[in-house]
Amino acid sequence: MLQWTVYLKGEPKRYHKAAVAVGHRVYSFGGYCYDETYLYNMGQIDVHIFNTVSLRWRKLPPVTAESGERPPEVPSMRYDHTAVLIDNTIYIWGGSSKDTREDSNVLYAFDVDTHGWFKPKVSGTIPEARYFHSACVLGKAMYIYGGCTRCTDIYKLDTTTMVWGLGPRPEKTELYELIGAQEMSSVEGPGTVGRGCGGSHYLSQWWKKY
């Protein structure tokens, strides 16, 4: 018979967040809820860390500039975004901003060693702003697929050069699934995978149908 064995406290009450496992810790970024504190907090994205050894949550303090406002390198509070880990950096992309009420296509980076934010300078074919998309990592590249703006495109960000490019695209189908074929692990965005119009696919540098 299944039963709960541990009661956890301090967890963020969120959905449509983005989370990444780094060693024995899970970093959770942003998300949405109807809590009164959240609804009236129009500032920067918050970061919660879950320690899988001690089974405890903690929230990082906000970053403030001398003016008291949110520094430009720190993303605003958002939901339906994605987060991926490459080396010691978590890349946050897309989502719908609670602060500006607009979708985002700005790349933000979070250093897991220092817990500091920075905004990489990118070039190339930058994806349109979107939310509810999917993301995965192959080698040193981050792939972005689908979302609520467009549902049939895939973009690749080479994190060694910080250059965006348009990636391969499958034939028109009803359902696409973006998978990092090196580990064959399915991609979870803040919700479902990117949706278009029929069949399922996976990516091993290129799209293939299965």
C-alpha positions as CSV (number, residue, x, y, z in Angstrom):
1,M,0.0,0.0,0.0
2,L,1.4,3.4,-1.0
3,Q,1.6,6.0,1.7
4,W,3.4,9.3,2.4
5,T,6.6,9.0,4.4
6,V,7.9,12.6,4.6
7,Y,6.0,15.9,5.1
8,L,7.7,18.8,3.4
9,K,7.4,22.4,4.3
10,G,8.4,25.6,2.5
11,E,7.7,24.5,-1.1
12,P,6.6,27.1,-3.6
13,K,2.9,27.0,-4.4
14,R,3.3,27.2,-8.2
15,Y,2.3,25.7,-11.5
16,H,3.7,26.4,-15.0
17,K,7.1,26.9,-13.5
18,A,10.5,25.7,-14.8
19,A,12.8,23.4,-12.8
20,V,16.2,21.9,-13.3
21,A,18.1,19.2,-11.2
22,V,21.7,20.0,-10.4
23,G,23.3,17.2,-8.4
24,H,21.2,16.6,-5.4
25,R,19.4,20.0,-5.7
26,V,16.4,21.0,-7.7
27,Y,16.2,24.7,-8.8
28,S,12.7,26.0,-9.4
29,F,12.2,29.3,-11.2
30,G,9.0,31.4,-11.2
31,G,5.6,30.0,-12.1
32,Y,2.1,31.1,-11.3
33,C,-0.3,30.8,-8.5
34,Y,-3.2,32.7,-7.0
35,D,-1.6,33.4,-3.7
36,E,-2.2,37.0,-2.6
37,T,1.5,37.7,-2.0
38,Y,2.3,36.5,-5.6
39,L,-0.5,38.5,-7.2
40,Y,0.8,41.7,-5.8
41,N,4.5,41.0,-6.3
42,M,5.3,42.5,-9.7
43,G,9.1,42.1,-9.3
44,Q,11.8,39.7,-10.4
45,I,11.6,36.0,-10.8
46,D,12.0,34.0,-7.6
47,V,14.3,31.0,-7.1
48,H,13.5,28.1,-4.8
49,I,16.0,25.3,-4.2
50,F,15.0,21.8,-3.0
51,N,17.7,19.7,-1.3
52,T,17.0,16.0,-2.0
53,V,19.3,14.9,0.9
54,S,17.8,17.1,3.7
55,L,14.4,17.2,2.0
56,R,14.1,20.9,2.7
57,W,13.3,23.9,0.5
58,R,14.9,27.4,0.7
59,K,14.2,30.6,-1.2
60,L,17.1,32.7,-2.5
61,P,16.9,36.4,-1.5
62,P,16.0,38.8,-4.4
63,V,18.7,40.7,-6.2
64,T,18.4,44.5,-6.0
65,A,20.2,47.3,-7.7
66,E,21.2,50.6,-5.9
67,S,18.0,52.1,-7.2
68,G,16.0,49.4,-5.5
69,E,14.6,48.1,-8.7
70,R,15.1,44.8,-10.5
71,P,18.5,44.7,-12.2
72,P,18.2,44.2,-16.0
73,E,20.2,41.0,-16.0
74,V,17.5,39.4,-13.7
75,P,14.3,38.1,-15.4
76,S,11.0,39.4,-14.3
77,M,8.4,37.1,-12.7
78,R,7.1,34.7,-15.4
79,Y,5.4,31.4,-16.2
80,D,5.3,28.9,-19.1
81,H,9.1,29.4,-19.6
82,T,11.8,26.8,-19.9
83,A,15.1,26.1,-18.0
84,V,18.0,23.9,-19.1
85,L,21.4,23.1,-17.5
86,I,24.6,23.3,-19.5
87,D,27.8,22.9,-17.5
88,N,27.3,25.1,-14.4
89,T,24.8,27.5,-16.0
90,I,21.0,27.3,-16.1
91,Y,19.5,29.1,-19.1
92,I,16.0,30.6,-18.8
93,W,14.2,31.4,-22.0
94,G,10.8,32.5,-23.1
95,G,7.6,32.5,-21.0
96,S,5.0,35.1,-20.3
97,S,6.1,37.9,-18.0
98,K,3.8,38.8,-15.1
99,D,5.6,42.2,-14.9
100,T,5.2,43.4,-18.5
101,R,2.2,41.2,-19.5
102,E,4.2,40.3,-22.6
103,D,5.8,37.1,-24.0
104,S,9.6,37.0,-23.9
105,N,12.4,35.9,-26.3
106,V,15.3,37.2,-24.1
107,L,17.9,34.7,-22.8
108,Y,18.8,34.8,-19.1
109,A,21.5,32.8,-17.4
110,F,21.9,31.7,-13.8
111,D,25.2,30.5,-12.4
112,V,24.6,27.6,-10.0
113,D,28.0,28.2,-8.2
114,T,27.5,31.9,-7.4
115,H,23.7,32.1,-7.7
116,G,24.3,35.2,-9.8
117,W,22.4,36.3,-12.9
118,F,23.7,37.5,-16.2
119,K,22.3,38.2,-19.7
120,P,24.3,36.6,-22.5
121,K,24.8,38.6,-25.6
122,V,23.3,36.5,-28.5
123,S,23.2,36.9,-32.2
124,G,21.8,35.0,-35.3
125,T,18.2,34.1,-36.0
126,I,16.6,34.7,-32.6
127,P,13.3,32.9,-32.1
128,E,10.1,34.9,-31.8
129,A,8.8,35.5,-28.3
130,R,6.7,32.7,-27.0
131,Y,5.5,30.7,-24.0
132,F,4.4,27.1,-23.3
133,H,7.2,25.8,-25.5
134,S,9.7,22.9,-25.0
135,A,13.4,22.9,-24.6
136,C,16.2,20.3,-24.4
137,V,20.0,20.0,-24.5
138,L,22.2,18.1,-26.9
139,G,25.9,18.6,-26.2
140,K,26.5,22.3,-25.7
141,A,23.4,23.4,-27.6
142,M,19.9,24.3,-26.4
143,Y,17.0,23.5,-28.6
144,I,13.7,25.4,-28.5
145,Y,10.5,23.9,-30.0
146,G,6.9,25.0,-30.5
147,G,5.0,27.1,-28.1
148,C,1.9,29.2,-28.3
149,T,3.3,31.7,-30.9
150,R,4.3,29.2,-33.6
151,C,4.1,25.4,-33.5
152,T,6.2,24.1,-36.3
153,D,9.7,25.6,-35.8
154,I,12.8,24.5,-33.9
155,Y,15.7,26.7,-33.0
156,K,19.2,25.9,-31.8
157,L,21.4,28.0,-29.5
158,D,25.1,27.1,-29.6
159,T,26.2,28.2,-26.1
160,T,29.8,28.1,-27.1
161,T,29.2,31.0,-29.6
162,M,25.9,32.3,-28.3
163,V,24.5,32.2,-31.9
164,W,20.9,31.2,-32.6
165,G,20.0,29.3,-35.7
166,L,16.9,27.8,-37.3
167,G,17.0,24.0,-36.9
168,P,15.5,21.1,-38.9
169,R,11.7,20.8,-39.0
170,P,9.6,17.7,-39.5
171,E,6.7,17.2,-41.9
172,K,3.4,18.6,-40.9
173,T,1.8,16.3,-38.3
174,E,-0.6,16.4,-35.4
175,L,1.8,15.9,-32.5
176,Y,5.5,16.4,-32.2
177,E,7.7,15.4,-29.3
178,L,11.2,16.9,-28.9
179,I,13.6,14.5,-27.2
180,G,17.3,14.7,-26.5
181,A,18.3,11.6,-28.3
182,Q,21.7,11.3,-26.6
183,E,20.0,10.4,-23.4
184,M,16.6,9.6,-25.0
185,S,14.9,11.6,-22.3
186,S,11.7,13.3,-23.1
187,V,11.4,17.0,-22.9
188,E,9.1,18.6,-20.4
189,G,8.3,22.3,-20.9
190,P,6.2,24.1,-18.4
191,G,3.3,22.1,-19.7
192,T,2.9,19.7,-22.7
193,V,5.3,19.3,-25.5
194,G,5.0,21.4,-28.6
195,R,1.9,20.7,-30.6
196,G,1.3,21.0,-34.3
197,C,-0.9,18.8,-36.5
198,G,-0.3,14.6,-36.4
199,G,2.4,11.7,-35.5
200,S,5.2,11.7,-33.1
201,H,8.9,12.5,-33.7
202,Y,12.2,12.6,-31.9
203,L,15.3,14.6,-32.5
204,S,18.8,13.1,-32.9
205,Q,20.4,16.2,-34.4
206,W,17.6,15.8,-37.0
207,W,13.9,15.0,-36.8
208,K,12.9,11.4,-37.2
209,K,9.5,9.8,-37.1
210,Y,8.6,6.8,-34.9
